[in-house]
Amino acid sequence: MPMEDPNRPVTGYPAPNPQPNGYSANPPPSGTAYPYAAAPPPNAYYQSNPYYPQNYQYDPDSVRRATCLRRIFAFVIGLVVIFGTITFIVWLVLRPQLPEFRVDSLSVSNFTLGNDSLVSFTSVVHLTARNPNKKMTLKYDHIDAAIFYRSTSLAETTVSPFSQDTKNETSFTANFAAAGSFVDKSVADGINGERAKNGNVDFNLRMLSRVRFEAKAWRTRRRFLKVFCGDLIIGIPSNGRSGVLTGGPKQCRVGI
């Protein structure tokens, strides 16, 4: 067997570099790119970024504007906190309560509902408003009232404005009239169905008023007061008949 050359490189390993300094014996010709990636210069990002300020200068006007805005913002927050605290204290002292309403009586005269869905009648409603507040008076302005069957208005009217002292009850009257008012067929069928069943018709009364709470020098802005009086059952079994409220006085729901 022939002897192998001991200086022959082993297969699978890179050939030894004959140059002692580690560089290739055949460098690339001049003018060509350097074969190795060069390290980026220091702060290359900031030097090449057009949005990074190269020479930042202190601006006293900007600082003064920012300080002024912070003071204005703090002042507004302080005013809101002070106003809210005062309002809460006033509420604790006065304890405003919503008024109470009650339907004392309701009468319907000459109620007629024709085949042409035209309804006619007159009605008188006696109500009582109560001011439960101990330290606040109430002033009602522009009171609108309407008689409804379900959600359909049958007649509307306006009640005269009035005022109430503390712990006071005030009675007032609302007069309604409908002269041939047209109603939908579903409404006419509902009224006729109730009359045929037990001779009664279930009406509703709704009122909308502007009210102001007052306590000496302290006044609130006008608010809309909503009054709903439901389940006002009137006995009118046939056309041309009259009826009155059954079951006694009815308490109403009140909201703002």
C-alpha positions in Angstrom: 0.0 0.0 0.0 1.4 3.4 -0.9 2.2 5.8 1.9 -0.1 8.9 2.2 1.4 12.4 2.2 1.3 13.7 5.8 1.2 17.4 4.5 -2.0 16.8 2.5 -5.0 18.5 4.1 -7.7 16.4 5.6 -10.8 16.3 3.5 -13.7 18.3 5.0 -11.6 21.0 6.7 -10.8 24.4 5.0 -7.5 24.7 3.4 -4.9 26.5 5.5 -4.3 30.1 4.7 -0.7 30.6 3.6 -0.7 34.2 4.7 0.4 34.7 8.3 -1.6 37.9 8.8 -4.9 36.2 8.1 -5.8 38.2 5.0 -6.5 36.7 1.6 -3.6 36.3 -0.7 -5.8 37.5 -3.6 -7.5 40.8 -2.4 -10.3 42.2 -4.5 -9.2 44.6 -7.3 -9.2 48.3 -6.5 -12.6 50.1 -7.0 -14.7 47.2 -5.9 -16.8 47.1 -2.7 -15.3 45.9 0.5 -16.3 42.3 1.1 -17.0 42.8 4.8 -19.7 44.8 6.5 -18.2 47.9 8.1 -19.3 49.0 11.6 -21.8 52.0 11.5 -20.3 55.3 12.6 -21.2 56.5 16.1 -24.6 58.1 16.5 -25.5 57.3 12.9 -29.2 57.1 13.6 -29.4 60.6 15.2 -27.1 62.1 12.5 -29.2 60.7 9.7 -32.7 61.2 11.3 -34.2 64.5 9.9 -36.6 64.6 12.9 -34.0 64.6 15.6 -33.0 68.1 16.6 -29.3 68.5 16.1 -29.0 71.7 18.1 -31.8 72.0 20.7 -32.2 75.5 22.0 -34.1 76.4 25.2 -37.2 78.5 24.5 -38.4 80.5 27.6 -41.6 81.6 25.8 -42.7 77.9 25.4 -42.1 77.3 29.0 -44.1 80.3 30.0 -47.0 79.3 27.8 -47.0 75.8 29.2 -47.0 77.1 32.7 -49.8 79.5 32.0 -52.0 76.7 30.5 -51.3 74.5 33.6 -52.4 77.3 35.9 -55.6 78.0 33.8 -56.4 74.3 33.8 -55.9 74.1 37.6 -58.1 77.2 38.1 -61.0 75.7 36.1 -60.8 72.4 38.0 -60.8 74.4 41.3 -63.9 76.3 40.2 -65.8 73.1 39.3 -64.9 71.5 42.6 -65.9 74.6 44.6 -69.2 75.0 42.7 -70.0 71.3 43.1 -69.3 71.5 46.8 -71.5 74.5 47.3 -74.4 72.9 45.3 -74.1 69.7 47.4 -74.2 71.7 50.6 -77.2 73.6 49.4 -79.0 70.4 48.5 -78.2 68.9 51.9 -79.7 72.0 53.6 -82.8 72.5 51.5 -83.4 68.8 50.5 -85.7 69.6 47.4 -88.5 67.1 46.8 -90.7 66.7 43.8 -94.3 67.8 44.2 -97.2 65.3 44.4 -100.3 65.2 42.2 -103.6 63.5 42.7 -106.8 63.1 40.6 -109.7 63.8 42.9 -112.5 63.4 40.4 -113.0 63.0 36.6 -116.3 63.2 34.8 -117.1 62.6 31.1 -120.2 63.9 29.4 -121.9 63.0 26.1 -119.3 60.5 25.1 -119.9 59.5 21.4 -117.8 57.3 19.2 -119.2 56.9 15.7 -118.6 54.3 13.0 -116.5 56.9 11.2 -114.0 56.8 14.1 -114.9 60.3 15.2 -115.0 60.8 19.0 -116.8 63.6 20.9 -117.1 64.4 24.6 -116.5 66.9 27.3 -114.6 66.2 30.5 -113.8 68.0 33.8 -110.9 66.8 35.9 -110.3 68.1 39.5 -106.7 67.7 40.7 -104.7 68.5 43.8 -101.0 69.4 43.8 -99.0 69.2 47.0 -95.6 70.8 47.8 -93.9 68.5 50.4 -90.8 70.9 50.8 -90.3 72.6 54.1 -88.0 75.3 52.8 -88.8 75.7 49.1 -91.7 77.2 47.2 -92.8 76.1 43.8 -93.9 78.0 40.8 -95.7 76.3 37.9 -95.7 77.8 34.5 -97.4 76.8 31.2 -99.1 73.6 32.2 -100.2 71.4 29.3 -102.7 68.6 30.0 -104.1 65.8 27.8 -106.5 62.9 28.1 -105.3 59.7 26.4 -106.7 56.4 25.5 -103.6 54.1 25.7 -101.1 56.2 23.8 -103.5 58.2 21.7 -104.4 61.8 22.7 -108.2 62.4 22.6 -108.3 66.0 24.0 -105.9 68.6 25.1 -106.0 71.8 27.2 -103.9 74.3 29.1 -104.1 74.9 32.9 -103.5 78.4 34.4 -100.1 78.7 36.2 -100.0 78.9 39.9 -97.5 79.1 42.9 -97.3 77.0 46.1 -95.8 77.8 49.5 -94.0 75.3 51.6 -96.2 72.4 52.8 -99.1 73.6 50.7 -101.8 71.9 48.8 -103.4 73.5 45.8 -106.6 72.3 44.0 -107.1 73.2 40.3 -109.3 72.1 37.4 -108.6 71.0 33.8 -111.5 71.2 31.3 -111.3 69.1 28.1 -113.5 69.0 24.9 -113.3 66.8 21.8 -115.6 67.7 18.9 -115.4 65.1 16.2 -111.7 64.2 16.7 -110.6 61.4 14.4 -109.0 58.3 16.0 -107.4 55.3 14.4 -109.5 52.2 13.9 -107.4 50.3 16.5 -108.3 52.9 19.1 -112.0 52.9 18.2 -112.1 49.1 18.3 -110.3 49.1 21.7 -112.8 51.6 23.2 -115.8 49.7 21.8 -114.4 46.4 23.0 -113.9 47.7 26.6 -117.5 49.2 26.7 -118.9 45.9 25.4 -117.0 43.9 28.0 -117.9 45.7 31.2 -119.2 49.2 30.3 -116.0 50.9 31.4 -113.2 52.7 29.5 -109.6 53.1 30.9 -108.2 56.6 30.3 -104.9 58.3 31.1 -104.1 61.9 32.0 -100.7 63.4 31.3 -99.4 66.9 32.2 -96.2 68.7 31.3 -95.3 71.9 33.2 -92.3 74.1 33.7 -91.6 74.4 37.4 -89.1 76.4 39.5 -87.9 75.7 43.0 -87.2 78.8 45.1 -85.8 79.3 48.6 -85.4 83.0 49.5 -82.5 84.2 47.3 -81.7 80.8 46.0 -83.5 79.7 42.8 -83.1 76.9 40.3 -83.6 77.1 36.6 -86.9 76.1 35.2 -87.3 72.4 34.8 -89.9 70.3 32.9 -92.2 68.4 35.3 -93.9 65.3 33.9 -97.1 64.1 35.6 -98.8 60.8 34.6 -102.1 59.7 36.0 -103.1 56.2 34.8 -106.0 53.7 35.2 -108.7 56.4 35.2 -111.7 54.1 34.7 -114.9 55.8 33.6 -118.2 54.0 33.2 -119.7 54.9 29.8 -121.4 51.8 28.4 -122.9 53.3 25.3 -122.9 56.4 23.1 -124.3 59.6 24.6 -123.8 58.5 28.1 -121.9 60.3 30.9 -119.6 58.7 33.5 -117.5 59.5 36.5 -114.2 58.1 37.9 -114.6 54.8 39.7 -112.5 53.6 42.6 -111.9 57.0 44.2 -109.0 59.4 43.9 -105.9 58.3 42.0 -102.3 59.2 42.8 -100.1 60.3 39.9 -96.5 59.6 39.1 -94.2 62.6 38.9 -90.8 63.0 37.3 -88.4 65.5 35.9 
